[in-house]
Amino acid sequence: MEKTENIIEFRHITKRFPGIIACNDISLDIHKGEIHALLGENGAGKSTLMSVLFGMYTPEEGTISIRGKEVKITNPRVATELGIGMVHQHFKLVQNYTVLQNIVLGSETLKGPFLDMYTCRKKVIELSQKYGLAIDPDALIENITVGQQQRCEILKMLYREAEILIFDEPTAVLTPQEIDELMDIMKGLAREGHTILFISHKLEEIKRVSDRVTILRRGKLVKTLNAADTTTTQMGELMVGREVSFHVDKKPAEPGEEVLKVEHLTMINDETKKKVVNDVSFSVRKGEIVAIAGIDGNGQSELIYGLTGIMPINEGTISINGEDYTRRSIREKNMVMSHIPEDRHKFGLILDYPLSYNLALKNYFKPDFVSKTGFLKFKKFDSYADELIDKFDIRSGQGRITMARSMSGGNQQKAIVAREIDQNADLLVAVQPTRGLDVGAIEFIHKQLVEQRDEGKAVLLMSFELDEVMDVADRVLVMFEGEIMGNLDPKKVSVEEMGLYMAGVKREEKQA
């Protein structure tokens, strides 16, 4: 079968939501055996088009043909029967089920009338070993990190042996090493005849792994290009309609007084009884960005949970501006700390609230937002939301009345960033702040972080994006197995050397 034979044909696909046309008359051919990237700004229609293909949405207009035959994909089960699998940007996992149960859910192996979980487990473990996707099959989803949940989603698709594979931002929470492995997996699957649709904002990844790239902007198809013949600069300009900068311009840091001081922080996992954060001490001063780097699962998430009050700490102290905040409530911490959380759905938004309510979550109890008689000032909610929507370019179908759940992932993230930065707190804790954002939005967020630093704020950045860490941070704390391995200057250390610290091969001596 020739590579140029079409396995998927989209014809005049149009999908509308209240106040917005997410996909506007899109016609596109996907060749069998190719890796085809979809590129566009947040809200450009990439995920919507793929959700139409997977049966999550039904288009108002247009047709889809699979292997030359027009089909009606009314739900994900129909898509699965047609050999289509999807790794979603926002995970479709049951929080109180185990990893194994989530992977096999809906495709269980039976032995007579009973579930054959032994065979299911064996197949899942074989897949995880084959593709280097290490997981604990018995861990509950609610107890594992975002990166581990991503692995679970990828294994769920591989378990179903789909021929057409949709990856929606699959590398957003992976380490550089894991990304390399995934790229190799994708190329191998394509060589075996699988067709891969790959949504990503990371232009270098698209350039590395894709055969062709289709660029969408505000719901319309702009152009389809051969990836090998197109530069990342050209892709970026076609995507956002203007020139974008891939480097963070910032003057040298001028650290001032100490804002955050962490001393001998220790946190123990209730289930494993293992120290997930082990005797960690560090500080962040006014006018500097300190980044926490490391391979996912080495205590970074738990450290942030302890600092922000989401999880209890077992030993140690947390001081902010010289005051002990170790045992303070989350609201008390929120008065002096802004927090952009790792999981925007779990900790950042109330998805069934409108955008205006979500933007006011840190303010609704303050005098400007509530009357002396205790009633909320909803007009203030509206004016405040309109101000942030305009300042941070938050795009949604119906403006401030849009339900958070219906917004694109990138615009949900921008809403959280807007709310937290506007708090004007002395300490900003930013965890994966650019996850799922396009290059234009990443450029904007990085500028915001640097502006916060230059205004005298202390910024603690936690990111799995090594390029982001090296480009944005003034100092880098590398974690491995719950401990800080090094306090490094990104201008004086190479990416390769940073990798040695992340792998636990290299370590700085603890200072007295």
C-alpha positions in Angstrom: 0.0 0.0 0.0 1.4 3.4 -1.0 2.3 5.9 1.7 0.2 8.6 -0.2 -3.0 6.6 0.1 -5.5 8.4 2.3 -6.6 6.6 5.4 -8.6 9.6 6.7 -10.4 12.3 4.7 -12.1 15.3 6.4 -14.5 17.2 4.1 -15.9 20.6 5.1 -15.9 19.8 8.8 -17.7 22.6 10.8 -18.2 22.4 14.6 -19.8 25.2 16.6 -20.0 26.0 20.3 -22.0 28.9 21.8 -20.4 32.1 20.5 -17.6 30.4 18.5 -16.9 28.3 15.4 -14.2 25.9 16.7 -13.7 24.2 13.3 -14.7 26.2 10.2 -15.1 24.3 6.9 -11.9 22.2 7.4 -11.0 19.7 4.6 -7.9 17.6 5.1 -6.4 14.3 3.9 -4.3 12.1 6.2 -2.0 9.6 4.5 -1.6 6.0 5.8 1.6 5.4 7.7 2.5 9.1 8.2 3.0 11.2 11.3 0.9 14.2 10.7 1.2 17.1 13.1 -1.6 19.6 13.9 -0.3 23.0 15.0 -2.1 26.1 16.1 -2.7 28.6 18.9 -4.8 27.7 21.9 -8.4 27.6 20.7 -7.4 27.1 17.1 -9.6 24.0 16.7 -6.9 21.2 16.8 -8.3 19.3 19.8 -11.9 19.9 18.6 -11.1 18.4 15.1 -9.5 15.3 16.7 -12.4 15.0 19.2 -14.7 14.9 16.2 -12.6 12.1 14.7 -12.7 10.2 18.0 -16.5 10.6 18.4 -16.4 13.0 21.3 -18.2 15.7 19.3 -20.6 15.5 16.3 -20.0 18.1 13.6 -22.9 20.3 12.4 -21.5 20.0 8.8 -19.1 17.9 6.8 -18.1 14.2 6.4 -15.3 11.9 7.5 -14.1 8.9 5.5 -11.9 6.1 6.9 -10.1 3.9 4.5 -12.1 5.3 1.6 -15.5 4.7 3.2 -17.7 7.5 4.7 -18.4 6.8 8.4 -20.6 8.3 11.1 -18.5 8.4 14.3 -21.2 9.0 16.9 -19.1 8.1 20.0 -15.7 6.8 21.1 -16.7 3.2 21.0 -17.5 3.5 17.3 -14.1 5.2 16.9 -12.4 2.3 18.7 -14.1 -0.2 16.5 -12.8 1.7 13.5 -9.2 1.3 14.9 -8.9 4.9 16.3 -7.3 5.6 19.6 -6.7 8.9 21.4 -4.4 10.1 24.2 -6.3 13.2 25.5 -4.7 16.4 26.6 -6.9 16.3 29.7 -6.8 12.8 31.0 -9.9 10.6 30.8 -9.2 8.5 33.9 -11.3 7.3 36.8 -9.5 8.8 39.9 -10.4 6.0 42.4 -9.5 3.1 40.0 -6.1 1.6 39.7 -3.8 2.2 36.8 -4.5 -1.4 35.5 -8.2 -1.0 35.8 -8.1 2.3 33.9 -6.0 0.8 31.1 -8.3 -2.2 30.5 -11.6 -0.5 31.3 -14.1 -1.2 28.4 -11.7 -3.8 26.8 -11.4 -6.3 29.6 -10.3 -9.9 28.9 -12.9 -12.5 30.1 -12.5 -16.1 31.1 -16.0 -17.4 30.9 -18.3 -14.9 32.7 -15.4 -13.7 34.9 -12.7 -11.0 34.4 -9.3 -12.4 33.6 -7.2 -9.7 35.3 -4.2 -11.9 35.3 -4.0 -11.9 31.5 -4.8 -8.2 31.4 -2.0 -7.4 33.9 0.5 -9.5 31.9 -0.3 -7.6 28.7 -0.1 -4.2 30.4 3.2 -5.0 32.0 4.6 -6.3 28.7 3.5 -3.1 26.9 4.9 -0.9 29.7 8.3 -2.7 29.4 8.3 -2.7 25.6 7.7 1.0 25.3 9.6 2.2 28.4 6.5 3.5 30.1 7.1 2.5 33.8 3.9 2.4 35.8 2.7 0.7 39.0 -0.4 -1.2 37.9 -1.9 -1.3 41.4 -1.5 2.4 42.2 -4.7 4.5 42.4 -4.9 7.3 39.8 -5.6 9.9 42.5 -2.3 9.0 44.1 0.1 9.3 41.1 1.7 12.2 39.4 0.5 13.9 36.3 3.4 12.4 34.3 2.5 8.9 35.5 -1.2 9.5 34.5 0.1 10.5 31.0 1.9 7.1 30.7 -1.4 5.4 31.8 -3.2 7.2 28.9 -0.6 6.2 26.3 -0.7 2.5 27.5 -4.5 2.6 27.4 -4.4 3.4 23.7 -1.6 0.8 22.9 -3.5 -1.8 24.8 -6.4 -1.5 22.3 -4.0 -2.0 19.4 -5.4 1.0 17.4 -4.2 1.6 13.9 -4.9 5.4 13.9 -3.3 7.0 16.9 -4.2 10.5 18.1 -1.7 12.1 20.5 -3.0 15.4 21.9 -0.1 17.2 23.6 1.4 13.8 24.7 4.8 15.3 25.8 3.5 18.2 27.9 4.6 16.5 31.2 7.4 14.3 30.0 11.1 14.7 30.7 13.6 15.2 27.8 14.6 11.5 28.0 10.9 10.4 28.0 10.2 12.6 25.0 13.1 11.1 23.1 11.7 7.6 23.9 8.2 8.7 22.8 9.5 10.1 19.5 11.2 6.8 18.8 8.0 4.9 19.7 6.0 7.1 17.3 8.4 6.6 14.5 8.4 2.8 15.1 4.6 2.7 15.1 4.6 4.6 11.8 7.1 2.2 10.2 4.7 -0.6 11.2 1.9 1.0 9.2 0.2 2.9 12.0 -1.0 6.5 11.2 -0.3 9.1 13.9 -2.0 12.4 14.4 0.2 14.5 16.7 -1.0 17.7 18.3 1.8 19.7 19.8 2.9 23.3 20.5 6.5 22.3 20.6 7.8 23.2 17.2 11.1 21.3 17.5 9.2 18.1 18.3 7.0 18.6 15.3 10.1 19.2 13.1 11.8 16.1 14.6 9.1 13.5 14.3 6.5 14.6 11.7 6.2 14.0 8.0 3.7 16.8 7.4 2.2 19.5 9.5 -1.2 21.2 9.1 -1.5 24.7 10.7 -4.9 26.0 12.0 -5.7 29.5 13.1 -9.0 30.5 14.8 -10.8 27.4 13.5 -9.6 27.6 9.9 -7.0 25.6 8.0 -4.1 27.9 7.1 -1.7 25.5 5.3 -0.4 21.9 5.1 3.4 21.7 4.7 6.1 19.1 4.5 7.8 19.3 7.9 11.3 18.7 6.5 10.9 21.7 4.2 9.7 24.1 6.8 11.6 25.9 9.6 10.3 26.2 13.2 10.4 30.0 12.7 8.1 29.7 9.6 5.8 27.4 11.6 5.5 29.8 14.5 4.8 32.8 12.3 2.1 30.9 10.3 0.6 29.7 13.6 0.2 33.1 15.4 0.2 35.4 12.3 3.3 37.4 13.6 6.9 37.0 14.4 7.6 35.3 17.8 10.7 35.2 20.0 12.0 31.8 21.2 14.4 33.3 23.7 13.6 35.0 27.0 15.2 38.5 27.1 16.0 39.5 30.7 18.6 41.5 32.6 20.7 39.9 35.3 18.9 39.2 38.5 19.3 41.5 41.5 18.2 39.4 44.5 17.0 41.3 47.5 15.6 40.2 50.9 14.6 36.6 51.5 10.9 35.9 50.9 10.6 32.1 51.1 12.8 30.1 53.5 12.4 26.3 53.7 14.3 24.4 56.4 14.7 20.6 56.7 11.3 19.9 55.0 10.4 16.2 55.1 7.2 14.6 53.7 6.3 10.9 54.0 4.0 9.0 51.6 1.2 7.5 53.7 1.0 4.4 51.7 4.6 3.5 51.0 6.0 5.2 54.2 8.8 6.4 52.0 10.3 9.9 52.3 9.1 11.6 49.1 10.7 14.9 50.3 13.8 14.3 52.3 15.4 17.1 54.5 15.0 19.8 51.8 16.3 23.3 52.6 16.4 26.3 50.3 15.4 30.0 50.0 14.0 32.3 47.3 14.7 36.1 47.4 13.0 39.1 46.0 14.0 39.8 42.4 15.0 36.2 41.4 13.4 33.2 39.7 14.4 29.9 41.3 13.5 26.8 39.3 13.0 23.3 40.6 14.1 20.7 38.0 14.2 17.0 37.9 12.6 13.9 36.4 8.9 13.5 37.2 8.3 11.5 40.4 11.3 12.7 42.4 9.4 14.7 45.0 8.9 18.0 43.1 5.1 17.8 43.1 5.0 16.8 46.8 7.3 19.7 47.7 5.0 22.2 46.1 1.9 20.5 47.7 3.6 20.9 51.1 4.5 24.6 50.5 1.0 25.5 49.3 -0.8 23.5 52.0 -2.4 20.9 49.7 -0.5 18.1 51.6 0.7 18.1 55.2 4.4 18.1 56.0 6.0 15.8 58.6 9.0 17.8 59.6 10.6 21.2 58.9 9.5 24.8 58.6 8.2 27.1 55.9 8.8 30.9 56.5 7.4 33.7 54.3 8.8 37.2 54.9 10.2 36.0 58.2 6.9 34.6 59.5 6.3 30.9 60.2 3.6 29.6 57.7 4.3 25.9 58.3 0.9 25.1 59.8 -1.1 28.0 58.4 -4.3 27.4 56.5 -4.4 27.5 52.7 -6.3 30.8 52.7 -3.7 32.4 55.0 -1.0 31.2 52.6 -3.0 32.5 49.7 -2.8 36.0 51.2 1.0 36.1 50.7 1.5 33.5 48.0 0.2 33.1 44.4 0.0 29.5 43.1 -0.3 28.4 39.5 -0.9 24.6 40.1 0.3 21.6 38.2 -3.1 20.2 37.6 -5.4 23.0 36.4 -8.5 20.9 36.6 -8.0 19.4 40.0 -6.5 22.5 41.8 -6.9 25.5 39.5 -10.5 25.8 38.4 -14.1 25.0 39.2 -14.9 23.7 35.8 -18.7 24.2 36.0 -18.3 27.8 37.1 -18.2 30.6 34.6 -14.9 32.3 33.8 -15.8 35.4 35.8 -16.3 33.3 39.0 -13.0 31.4 38.4 -11.1 34.7 38.0 -12.6 35.9 41.3 -11.8 32.8 43.4 -9.0 34.6 45.3 -11.0 37.8 45.8 -14.7 37.0 46.4 -14.3 37.4 50.2 -12.5 40.7 50.0 -14.2 44.1 50.6 -14.1 45.1 47.0 -16.1 42.0 46.0 -18.6 41.8 48.9 -20.9 44.3 50.4 -21.1 45.3 54.1 -24.3 43.3 54.3 -22.5 40.1 53.0 -23.8 40.0 49.5 -21.4 39.4 46.6 -21.0 42.3 44.1 -21.5 40.5 40.8 -21.0 43.6 38.8 -17.5 43.8 40.3 -17.0 40.2 39.3 -17.9 41.1 35.7 -15.7 44.2 35.5 -12.8 42.4 37.1 -13.1 39.5 34.7 -13.3 41.8 31.6 -10.1 43.5 32.8 -8.1 40.3 33.1 -9.6 38.8 29.9 -8.4 41.8 28.0 -5.0 42.1 29.7 -4.1 38.4 29.4 -5.8 37.7 26.0 -8.0 34.9 27.4 -10.1 33.6 24.5 -13.5 32.0 25.0 -16.8 31.7 23.1 -18.9 33.9 25.4 -16.4 35.9 27.3 -16.7 36.0 31.1 -19.9 33.9 31.1 -18.2 31.0 29.4 -18.1 27.9 31.5 -14.5 27.0 32.3 -15.1 23.4 31.2 -15.8 24.4 27.6 -12.6 26.5 27.2 -9.5 25.2 25.5 -6.8 23.9 27.8 -4.5 26.7 26.9 -7.0 29.4 27.7 -7.9 27.7 31.0 -4.2 27.9 31.8 -4.1 31.6 30.9 -7.1 32.3 33.1 -5.3 30.8 36.1 -2.1 32.7 35.3 -4.0 35.9 35.0 -5.8 35.4 38.4 -2.6 34.4 40.2 -0.3 37.1 38.8 -2.9 39.8 39.5 -2.9 38.9 43.2 0.4 40.9 43.4 1.7 38.5 46.2 5.3 38.7 47.3 5.8 35.0 46.3 4.7 33.4 43.1 4.8 29.6 42.9 4.4 28.6 39.2 4.1 24.9 38.5 4.2 24.0 34.8 2.9 27.4 33.9 3.2 27.0 30.1 1.9 23.4 29.9 -0.2 23.1 26.8 0.4 26.7 25.6 1.3 27.7 22.1 4.5 29.6 21.4 2.8 33.0 21.4 1.3 32.3 24.8 4.5 30.8 26.2 6.4 34.0 25.1 3.8 36.0 27.0 3.9 33.9 30.2 7.7 34.0 30.3 7.6 37.8 30.0 5.1 37.9 32.9 7.3 35.8 35.1 10.3 38.0 34.3 8.2 41.1 35.0 7.2 39.7 38.4 10.9 39.2 39.2 11.9 42.7 38.0 9.1 44.2 40.2 10.7 42.6 43.2 8.7 39.5 43.6 10.2 36.1 44.5 9.3 33.5 41.8 9.6 29.7 42.4 9.2 27.9 39.1 8.7 24.1 38.9 8.9 22.8 35.4 9.8 19.5 33.6 10.7 21.6 30.5 14.5 21.7 30.7 14.7 24.4 28.0 12.3 26.6 30.0 14.2 26.1 33.2 17.5 27.0 31.5 16.1 30.0 29.8 13.9 31.5 32.5 15.6 30.7 35.8 18.3 32.6 37.6 19.1 29.6 39.9 18.1 25.9 39.5 17.5 23.4 42.3 17.7 19.9 40.9 15.8 17.2 42.8 16.4 13.4 42.8 14.6 10.9 45.0 13.3 13.7 47.3 16.6 15.5 47.8 18.2 18.5 46.3 21.3 17.4 44.4 22.5 20.8 43.3 21.9 24.6 43.5 23.1 25.5 40.0 23.6 28.6 37.8 22.0 27.9 34.4 24.5 30.2 32.7 27.4 28.1 34.0 26.1 24.5 33.6 25.3 22.6 30.4 22.1 20.7 29.7 24.1 17.5 29.7 25.6 18.3 33.2 22.1 19.2 34.4 21.0 15.8 33.2 23.6 14.1 35.4 22.2 15.9 38.5 18.7 14.9 37.5 19.7 11.2 37.2 21.4 11.3 40.6 24.8 10.6 39.1 26.2 13.9 40.2 25.7 15.9 43.5 26.9 19.1 45.1 28.3 18.8 48.6 25.9 20.2 51.2 27.0 23.5 52.5 27.2 24.0 56.2 
